[in-house]
């Protein structure tokens, strides 16, 4: 697979682990699970380990790829990198020492910016003080529903240079969202044949909360059977404005 990414808020992907297990409603239509099944059928060596059929699937068993740790050293030009688009670095079966190795690679390649996203915010918080946090690492948690708001509290306790939320697929309003200590929020609806519709009010609520808190906002897509307005630049700004803490708001 190419390391270049079609994800609108990043430029490349790097998967030192692959595979995962369902932990919340946001996992129900997981794109990575679907893709891993296809890659297994194609014979891709990274996706031959099957996961538990109750929580995972073909080719999606949690697997460490030590050979992938050298990949970022070969990138000549600076890039923004989504770490583990096909896994979760803070999965319980990823050893702490391996997480440290990933962080060491990030620290060794300061010309790149790395975005790590997890749904396992509790483990993230529990081991955060045993990790060295490079300045070029952005740490985020997925918050798809009000039920998952405690993940934001966990993230608040992590000493990352940039802390962000991915409210995608957004499955309901995020009443009570507290953005203290956050720097950036991504929001978007679900896409695919079994998509769960997003309401415009849910998106605008998050946007307005970001505006009030002075937090950058990126709207990714409305979703649907195929993505709609995918990557639309609200107000002409993108994630690249993050270092200046600019807000990404809709025109008008």
N, C-alpha and C positions, 0 to 999 in steps of 0.2 A: 504494500500500500504506500502511496505517496505521503510524505509528511505535510504537504500543503493541505490547508483546510478550507472547506466551504462554509464553515461556521462564521457568521458575520462579525462576531466580536473578537476574533482571533485571526492569526495568519497561518499557523502550523500546529500540528499535533505530535505528541511524543508519548508513547505507551510503554513505559518500563514494566508495567503489569497489564494483563488483560483479564477479562472475566469479572463477574460480580454476582450479587444475589439481591432479590427484591427486599426492600426495607420499608417502603411506604407507597402510597397511591401513585406518586409521580413515576414509579417504576413500571406501572402496569403495561404501558405500550413502549417500552424501552427500545430506542432505535439501535443501540449497540447490541442488544440481544438478537434482534432481527438480522443485523449485519453479520454478527459472528456466525450465525447458523449458515448464512450464505457463503462466508469465507471458509468455513469448515468443509462444505460441499465442494468448494473449488480447490481444496487441498492445501490451503494456506497453513504453514507449519505452526504459526502462533495460535491457531484456533482449532486445535485437535483435542483439547482437554474439555470433556463434557462436565457441566455443572449438575447440581442436584435438580432433577426435573420439577421438584416442588417449588423451587425458588429461583432457578436459573434455566439452563437449557444447553443444546448442542453447541460445542465450541466455546462455551461461556463460563467454564470453570476457572476459578481464580488461579492465575499462573504468573510467576515471576519470570522476567526476561532479562537476565543479567547482561546478555550481549547488547541489549538496547541502551544500556547506561552510557555507552560511548557515542551514541548518535549525535547529541548536540555539539560535541567537539568538532564535528565535521561540517557544521553550518558556517559558511564564510561570512554571510551578511547578517546583521542583527535582525531579529524577528520576535514577534509575540507568540508564545507557545502555550497551547492548552495541554496540560499534563494529564494523561490518562483519560482521553475521550472515550476509551473502551473499557474503563475500569474505575475503581475508586482507591486512591492511594491509602486511605485510612480504613480500608476493610480490615476486619479483625484478623484475617489470615495473612496480612502483609506484615512481616516482622518489623519491629522498631528499627533494627539495624539496617534493614533494606530501605525504610523511609529515610534514614539518615544518609544512606548512599545517594539517593535521589536528590536530597537537599545539597549534598556536597557537589554534585554535578552542576546544580543550579548556581551555587556560589562560585564555582570554577569558571562559569561562562557568563560573566556580568554584562556582556554586550546584548544578551537576550533578556526578555521579560517573560516570566513564567506565571501562568494562571492555573492554580490548583483548585478544583471544585469537589466538594464531598457532600454526601447525605449523612455521613457518620460523624456528626458534629460532636457527639459526646466523646468518642475516642480521640478526635482531634484535640479537644480541650484537655483530656486526661494526659496526653503525651506531649503537649505543646512545650512545656517547660524542660523537656528532655531533648529538644531539637535546637539547632542553631539556625536562626531565621535570616536568610540572605535578603538584602535590600531589594533585589530584583524579583522577589517572589510575591505574587498577589494571592491571597487566600480567600476562598469563597465557600458558601454553603447554599444548597438548594432549599428553597422555601416555596413549595407549591400550594400550600393551603395554610389556614390559620392554625391547624393542628401542629404544624411544623415550626411555628414561631420560636419555640425554645432553642432551635438551632442558632438563631440570631444571638441569643444570650451566650451560648457556648462560643461562638465566633468572637464576640466582644472581648473575650478573655485571652485571645491569641495575639501575640506580639508581631503580627505581620505588618509590613510597611503599608500595604493596601488591603482592605477587607471589603469583599463584595458579596452581593446576593444574586442568585439566579432564580427568579420567580417564573420558572418555565418548566414544564407546562403549568400555567396558572389555572388552578382548579376551583377557585373561589375568591371572595374578597379577603384581603389581609387586614381586617379590622384590628387596630391596636398595634400595628407595625411600628416599632421603635428603631430609628436609624442612628441613634447615638453610637459613635465609633465606627460607622460605616462610611465608605467612600464612593461606592458605585452600586447601582442596581440595574440588572437586566430583567426585562419582563417580556412575556410572549405567550401566545396560545399554542396548543398542541396540534401537530399535523400528522397525517396518516389516515388509513382507512377506518381506524377505530377512534378517531380524535374526539375529545370531549370539548365542547364549545367554550370559548372564553367570552365574557361579557365586557363591553367597552367600559362600563363603570368601574370594573375591577382594575383595569389598566390605568384609567385616569386617576383613580384613588391613589395608586402607587406613585404615579407621576407627581401629583400634588403634594404627597408626603415628602417626596424627594426635594421638590422645590422649597417647601417650608424648612427642610433640614439642611439645605445647601449641599445636597448629595447628587452626584452625576447620575443621569438616567438614560438608559438605552432601550428603545422598544424594538424588539427583534421581528415579530411577525404576529399576524392575527391567527394563523393556523388554518386548519381545515383539511380536507382530503389531500390538498396540495397547499404548501405555504402561500399565504397572501400577504402582500406588503413586506415580504421577508427582507430584513436588513434596511428598512426604510430609515433614512437619516432624519430624525426629528429636529427641526431647527437648523439643519445643515451641519450638525456635529456628530462625532462618533466617539468610540472608546478612546481614540488617540488624544482626546482632550483631557483625559483623566489626570495626567501629571499636574495640570493647572487647576484641577478640581472644578472644571467648567460643568455646568448643568446642561443636559441634553433634553431640551424641551420642544414641544411641537410649535411650529409657527402659528401665530394667531391664538 
